Amino acid sequence: MSEAFDAFMELYSGLPREGPGSVNSLLNVLEIADPPPLGRVLDAACGSGADSETLLRALPGLEIVGIDKQEAFISAAKARGLKADFRVGDMLWPEGGFDLIWCAGAVYFFGLETVLEAWRGHLFPHGKVAFSEVVWRGQPSAEARDFWAEAYPAMDTESGLHTRIEAAGFKVISAEPLGQAGWNGYYDGLRKNITRLKGKSAVMDRVIAETQAEIAIYEVHFGEYDYVVYLAEPA
Ligand SMILES: C[S@@+](CC[C@H](N)C(=O)[O-])C[C@H]1O[C@@H](n2cnc3c(N)ncnc32)[C@H](O)[C@@H]1O
């Protein structure tokens, strides 16, 4: 792997979670899902397993499969000591069927249509998908638009994404903005790692500068965009 990738992994290691998200947003999904997921749940792109832990605390009988492509995150997930099956793999190709496929902050790697198509065949009858995706929620400022045009050019509007979920043959059951708390918890951990790792190497400082640019945009422009947590089922 490259030096830049190693620096990236070091900066993003030891965090409570690897992307914006919150316990409450996931508990909300579990509360709305009818019937609630009582069997197998996939935590797709589980990172270090924060949401698998929330799922198991809420519903201890669940059979959780957590998949992530980074071995370091899967090791961290296993270190939580949960009764869950954490594996290195591709979130598009899980084995078997699920009552719920949950995916926080990773749909953008492939795009909405690709993940829904891949997951549809892995849903049991009454099975649902729930995922968070970052969307424009207000009139974007030039600064926010320019930053995200580079970081995530395919970022859609909230209504645009809703329409695409339905066009992909799914019914939206709920769509709740994540809100600031879900970003602050994630960025607070990153800020600590930045303080600890700044100056370690030129490569690390470049990776840190990119992350600081993202946080700086968030500090001024949050509200123009947010993650929205969707719960949906095949129509
Ligand atoms: C923003 S992080 C979110 C992690 C976790 N869901 C959370 O919220 O803490 C995105 C995760 O997607 C994983 N990832 C990216 N592409 C993947 C793929 N094709 N299959 C599985 N995991 C993938 C990354 O390794 C990373 O852990």
The ligand as a Gaussian input file, in Angstrom:
#p B3LYP/6-31G(d) Opt

LIG

0 1
 C      -17.215000       6.274000       6.162000
 S      -16.680000       4.670000       6.664000
 C      -18.111000       4.128000       7.583000
 C      -17.813000       2.952000       8.480000
 C      -18.935000       2.552000       9.432000
 N      -20.130000       2.166000       8.727000
 C      -19.240000       3.671000      10.395000
 O      -20.222000       4.406000      10.169000
 O      -18.469000       3.820000      11.351000
 C      -16.788000       3.773000       5.158000
 C      -16.364000       2.333000       5.298000
 O      -16.604000       1.679000       4.053000
 C      -15.621000       0.674000       3.903000
 N      -15.673000       0.220000       2.513000
 C      -15.409000       0.913000       1.385000
 N      -15.635000       0.166000       0.283000
 C      -16.061000      -1.051000       0.730000
 C      -16.456000      -2.249000       0.093000
 N      -16.462000      -2.361000      -1.234000
 N      -16.844000      -3.292000       0.843000
 C      -16.828000      -3.197000       2.195000
 N      -16.459000      -2.086000       2.860000
 C      -16.083000      -1.017000       2.143000
 C      -14.357000       1.379000       4.357000
 O      -13.319000       0.485000       4.648000
 C      -14.887000       2.112000       5.586000
 O      -14.763000       1.326000       6.742000

